[in-house]
C-alpha cells in the first residue's frame, strides 16, 4: 500500500509540474519533460511565423556608418594659372586652351601676360573670333580704345553672332560720341538670342542722343523687363519727354566671367 501511494504521489507531482526544472547535479537523471498542458497548447495552437515588423523590433539596431563628405580641394588662382600655362606651353597649337589662359590672366589683372597669349592664339588661328574677343577685353581694360575697337571689329567679322563683342563696339562708339555707329552696333547686340539688360540700356542711350526718343523709351523698357535699375531710371526720366536729354554713360560688357562667350 505504501509503495502504491508513493508511486501515485510521484506520478501526480510530475503531472502538475512539481518536478524540479533542473537536476540535482546527477548527470544520469533524465531531463524534465514539458507538462501536458503546455504540450496540449502547442498541438492546438501551432506557432505562427513572426511578422517582419515583429522581427524588426527584436533585431539589434546597428548604428549607421557616418560617411564623411570629401571636401573639394580649392586651388588658388596662381595654381590655376600655373597649370593652364604649363598645359598651353605643352600644347601650343590648342587655341581654346590659349584663349582660356588669356582670359584667366585678364580676370587676374595680368594684362601684359594675357595680351601675349591672346596674340599667340590669333597667330595660331587667325579665324578665331574668341581670341579677338579676349584681346578686345584686354585692350579695353588697358584703356586703349582704338586697339579694343580693332579687336572687336575683327571678332564680329569672324563671329557675327557674338552679342558681347557688338555691345562693346557700341560702348566704344558711345565713348567716342559716335552715335550712329553706336546704335548700329547695339542693334546687332540686341538682335542676339539672349540680349542682356545693359545691352538694351546702351541702345536706349544711343537712340536718345540721336533724338529718337520713342525708340529710346522702348529700349529702356526692354532693359527694365530684364531687371535693369539704370534702365528704370532712364525710362522714368524720359517719360513724357519729346526732345534730347543728356544721358548717363553706357555700360560695357559687365560680366567678364560670362560663360556664354563663344570659344572656338
C-alpha positions as CSV (number, residue, x, y, z in Angstrom):
1,X,0.0,0.0,0.0
2,X,2.9,2.4,0.8
3,X,4.6,1.6,-2.5
4,X,1.4,2.3,-4.5
5,X,0.9,5.6,-2.6
6,X,4.4,6.6,-3.2
7,X,4.1,5.8,-6.9
8,X,0.8,7.7,-7.2
9,X,2.3,10.7,-5.4
10,X,5.3,10.7,-7.8
11,X,3.1,10.5,-10.9
12,X,0.8,13.2,-9.6
13,X,3.7,15.5,-8.9
14,X,5.0,15.0,-12.4
15,X,1.6,15.8,-14.0
16,X,1.1,19.1,-12.1
17,X,4.7,20.3,-12.8
18,X,6.2,20.0,-9.4
19,X,9.3,18.2,-10.7
20,X,12.4,20.5,-10.4
21,X,13.3,22.4,-13.5
22,X,17.0,21.5,-13.2
23,X,18.6,18.3,-11.9
24,X,20.3,17.7,-8.7
25,X,23.7,17.6,-10.3
26,X,23.5,13.9,-11.3
27,X,24.1,13.6,-15.0
28,X,22.3,10.3,-15.1
29,X,19.0,11.9,-14.3
30,X,16.5,12.4,-17.2
31,X,15.7,15.9,-18.4
32,X,12.3,17.4,-17.4
33,X,9.5,16.8,-20.0
34,X,7.1,19.6,-20.8
35,X,3.8,19.5,-18.9
36,X,0.7,18.0,-20.5
37,X,-0.9,21.4,-20.6
38,X,2.0,23.0,-22.4
39,X,2.2,20.2,-24.9
40,X,-1.6,20.3,-25.5
41,X,-1.4,24.0,-26.2
42,X,1.4,23.5,-28.6
43,X,-0.6,21.0,-30.5
44,X,-3.8,23.0,-30.7
45,X,-2.1,26.4,-31.5
46,X,0.9,25.9,-33.7
47,X,3.4,28.7,-33.6
48,X,2.9,31.2,-36.4
49,X,5.9,32.8,-38.1
50,X,6.5,36.3,-36.8
51,X,5.7,39.2,-38.9
52,X,8.5,41.2,-40.4
53,X,7.6,44.2,-38.3
54,X,7.8,42.0,-35.1
55,X,11.2,40.6,-36.2
56,X,12.4,44.1,-36.8
57,X,11.7,45.1,-33.2
58,X,13.8,42.2,-31.9
59,X,16.8,42.9,-34.2
60,X,19.6,44.9,-32.6
61,X,19.8,48.4,-34.0
62,X,23.1,48.8,-35.8
63,X,24.2,52.5,-35.9
64,X,24.6,53.8,-39.4
65,X,28.1,54.4,-40.5
66,X,28.7,58.1,-40.9
67,X,30.3,58.8,-44.2
68,X,32.3,62.0,-44.2
69,X,31.9,64.0,-47.3
70,X,35.2,64.8,-49.0
71,X,35.8,68.5,-49.1
72,X,36.6,69.7,-52.6
73,X,40.2,70.9,-52.9
74,X,40.1,74.6,-53.7
75,X,43.1,75.7,-55.8
76,X,44.4,79.2,-55.6
77,X,44.2,81.5,-58.7
78,X,48.0,81.2,-59.0
79,X,47.8,77.4,-59.0
80,X,45.2,77.5,-61.7
81,X,47.2,80.0,-63.8
82,X,50.4,77.8,-63.4
83,X,48.5,74.7,-64.5
84,X,47.0,76.5,-67.5
85,X,50.3,78.0,-68.5
86,X,52.0,74.6,-68.4
87,X,49.2,73.0,-70.4
88,X,49.3,75.8,-73.0
89,X,53.1,75.5,-73.4
90,X,52.8,71.8,-73.9
91,X,50.0,72.2,-76.4
92,X,51.0,75.3,-78.3
93,X,48.5,74.6,-81.1
94,X,45.5,74.3,-78.8
95,X,43.8,77.7,-79.5
96,X,40.9,77.0,-77.0
97,X,43.4,76.4,-74.2
98,X,45.5,79.5,-75.1
99,X,42.3,81.6,-75.1
100,X,41.3,80.2,-71.8
101,X,44.6,81.1,-70.3
102,X,44.5,84.6,-71.7
103,X,41.1,85.1,-70.2
104,X,42.2,83.8,-66.8
105,X,45.1,86.1,-66.8
106,X,42.9,89.0,-67.8
107,X,40.5,88.2,-64.9
108,X,43.5,88.2,-62.6
109,X,44.6,91.7,-63.8
110,X,47.7,90.4,-65.5
111,X,47.1,92.3,-68.8
112,X,50.6,92.0,-70.3
113,X,50.7,88.3,-70.0
114,X,47.1,88.0,-71.1
115,X,47.8,90.0,-74.2
116,X,50.7,87.8,-75.1
117,X,48.7,84.6,-75.0
118,X,45.7,86.2,-76.9
119,X,48.1,87.3,-79.7
120,X,49.6,83.8,-79.7
121,X,46.2,82.3,-80.1
122,X,45.4,84.7,-83.0
123,X,48.8,83.8,-84.6
124,X,47.9,80.1,-84.4
125,X,44.4,80.6,-85.7
126,X,43.7,84.0,-87.4
127,X,40.0,83.0,-87.7
128,X,39.4,82.6,-84.0
129,X,36.7,85.1,-83.0
130,X,37.1,84.1,-79.4
131,X,40.8,85.1,-79.4
132,X,40.0,88.5,-80.9
133,X,37.2,88.9,-78.3
134,X,39.6,88.3,-75.4
135,X,42.2,90.6,-76.9
136,X,39.5,93.3,-77.2
137,X,38.6,92.9,-73.5
138,X,42.3,93.2,-72.6
139,X,42.8,96.4,-74.7
140,X,39.6,97.9,-73.2
141,X,40.9,97.2,-69.7
142,X,44.2,98.9,-70.7
143,X,42.2,101.9,-71.8
144,X,43.4,101.5,-75.4
145,X,40.0,102.0,-77.1
146,X,41.4,102.1,-80.6
147,X,43.1,98.7,-80.2
148,X,40.0,97.4,-78.5
149,X,37.7,98.6,-81.3
150,X,40.0,96.9,-83.9
151,X,39.9,93.6,-82.0
152,X,36.1,93.6,-81.5
153,X,35.6,94.5,-85.2
154,X,37.7,91.5,-86.2
155,X,35.8,89.4,-83.7
156,X,32.4,90.2,-85.2
157,X,33.9,89.5,-88.7
158,X,34.7,86.0,-87.6
159,X,31.7,85.5,-85.3
160,X,28.8,87.9,-86.2
161,X,26.6,86.4,-83.5
162,X,28.8,87.5,-80.7
163,X,26.4,89.9,-78.9
164,X,29.0,90.8,-76.3
165,X,31.5,91.9,-78.9
166,X,28.8,94.0,-80.7
167,X,27.9,95.6,-77.3
168,X,31.5,96.5,-76.6
169,X,31.8,98.1,-80.0
170,X,28.7,100.1,-79.2
171,X,30.1,101.1,-75.9
172,X,33.3,102.3,-77.5
173,X,31.4,104.3,-80.1
174,X,29.4,105.9,-77.3
175,X,32.6,106.8,-75.5
176,X,33.7,108.5,-78.8
177,X,30.3,110.1,-79.2
178,X,29.8,108.3,-82.5
179,X,26.1,107.8,-82.0
180,X,25.1,106.4,-85.4
181,X,27.8,103.7,-85.2
182,X,26.9,103.0,-81.6
183,X,23.2,102.5,-82.4
184,X,24.1,100.2,-85.4
185,X,26.4,98.0,-83.2
186,X,24.0,97.9,-80.3
187,X,21.1,96.9,-82.7
188,X,23.2,93.9,-83.6
189,X,23.9,93.2,-79.9
190,X,20.2,93.2,-79.0
191,X,19.3,91.0,-82.0
192,X,21.1,88.0,-80.5
193,X,19.4,85.1,-78.8
194,X,19.8,86.4,-75.2
195,X,20.5,90.2,-75.1
196,X,21.3,91.4,-71.6
197,X,19.7,94.3,-69.8
198,X,22.7,96.6,-70.2
199,X,22.7,96.0,-74.0
200,X,19.2,97.4,-74.2
201,X,20.1,100.2,-71.8
202,X,23.1,101.1,-74.0
203,X,20.9,101.1,-77.1
204,X,18.4,103.3,-75.4
205,X,21.1,105.9,-74.7
206,X,22.4,105.8,-78.3
207,X,18.8,106.4,-79.6
208,X,18.3,109.1,-77.1
209,X,21.4,111.0,-78.3
210,X,20.0,110.7,-81.8
211,X,16.8,112.2,-80.6
212,X,14.9,109.0,-81.3
213,X,13.0,109.3,-78.1
214,X,10.2,106.8,-78.7
215,X,12.8,104.1,-79.7
216,X,14.9,105.1,-76.7
217,X,11.9,104.6,-74.3
218,X,11.1,101.2,-75.9
219,X,14.8,100.1,-75.5
220,X,14.8,101.2,-71.8
221,X,11.5,99.2,-71.2
222,X,13.3,96.1,-72.6
223,X,16.1,96.8,-70.1
224,X,13.6,97.2,-67.2
225,X,11.9,94.0,-68.1
226,X,15.3,92.2,-67.6
227,X,15.8,93.9,-64.2
228,X,17.9,96.9,-65.1
229,X,17.8,99.6,-62.4
230,X,19.7,102.0,-64.8
231,X,17.1,101.4,-67.5
232,X,14.3,102.1,-64.9
233,X,16.0,105.5,-64.0
234,X,16.4,106.4,-67.7
235,X,12.8,105.4,-68.5
236,X,11.4,107.5,-65.6
237,X,13.5,110.4,-66.7
238,X,12.2,110.1,-70.3
239,X,8.5,109.7,-69.6
240,X,6.7,112.5,-71.5
241,X,10.0,113.9,-73.0
242,X,10.0,114.5,-76.7
243,X,13.4,116.0,-77.2
244,X,17.0,115.0,-76.5
245,X,18.1,114.7,-72.8
246,X,21.7,114.1,-71.8
247,X,22.0,110.5,-70.5
248,X,24.5,108.8,-68.2
249,X,27.4,106.9,-69.5
250,X,26.9,103.5,-71.2
251,X,27.8,100.1,-69.7
252,X,30.4,97.8,-71.3
253,X,30.1,94.1,-71.1
254,X,29.7,94.0,-67.3
255,X,30.4,90.3,-66.8
256,X,33.9,89.2,-67.8
257,X,33.2,85.8,-66.3
258,X,30.1,85.2,-68.5
259,X,30.3,81.6,-69.8
260,X,28.3,82.4,-72.9
261,X,31.4,83.8,-74.5
262,X,32.0,81.7,-77.6
263,X,35.1,79.5,-77.5
264,X,36.1,78.2,-80.9
